């Protein structure tokens, strides 16, 4: 994929490539725990766990992801919000148009 194709959409929504990556991971694997997000980001050599955590918190603050109750109430799991799903649709169409 060419992330240049989605730059105008990221600019419109004030997100980074890294946030796009984390949001896509959350959507693909929802509900997904914080520890799994951090582990996968590192395993795929995308970013360090601390960097992934920073971008996950930014997505949560911007209301693109939210926490959901999982089987273990002590563990935080994430899923995209409606706002996050709209953004993902825009990104998907940018790749298709590209």
N, C-alpha and C positions, 0 to 999 in steps of 0.2 A: 504494500500500500504506500501511497505517496501522501505524506502528511501535509505537503504544500497545498493540496487540493482543499483541505479543510481549514486552512488558516483564516479565511474571512469569517467562517462560522465561529471559530474559537475566539477571534477578535470581538465579534458581536456579543458573545456570551461571557467574555472576559475570563477565559480558561486557557490553560497551557496544554502543550502536547502531552505532558505527564498526567495531567488531570484527565485528558481524553482517554489515555491508556488505562488509568485506574477505573474510570467510569465504565469503559467497555468490559473490563474484567468483572466488575460488580454485576453488570447486566448479564454477562455470559454464565456466571456461576452463582447467581443469587439463590438463596441468601448465602452470603460468604462472610466468614469471620475475619476480624482484623488480622489475626495471626496468619491466616491463609493468604490474605492479600499481600502481606509483607513478605511471606515466604516465596510466593510465586513471582513477585516482582524481582526479588533477588535471584531466584533460580533461573529466571529467563534473562538475566543480566540487563534488565531494564533500568533498575535503580536500586539503591541501597534500601534496607528496611526503614531507616529513619526518614529518608526522602519520600518513600511511598506513604509513610504515616503522615507526613506533612501534607502531601497532596490529598490524601483521603480526608483529613480534617478540613482542608479548604473546600473540598466538594461538599462536605456536610454543612459547613458554614454558609455556602452559597446555595444550599438547599437542592443540590442535584442528587444526593443520596441521603438516606435516612436509616436509622437503626430499626431492626425488626426483632421480635421476640423469637428466639430459637428454642430448641429442646432444653438447653442448659441456660437458665436465666442469668448465670454469671458471665456468659460469653456474649460479646456484642457482635451481631451480624448485620450486614448492610444489604440494601436493595436500592435501586434507582427510584427517585420520586417521579411524579408526573412531569415535572420540569426537566428532570434528567432524561426521561424517555423522549420528550420532544426534541431535546438536543441530540440524542442518539439518532433519531429519525432524520434530522437535518444533516448530520454527519454522514449517514448512510447514503442519502440522496446525493451528497457532494461526491462521494466515491463512484456512484453509478453514473452520474453526469460526466465525471472526469474524462 
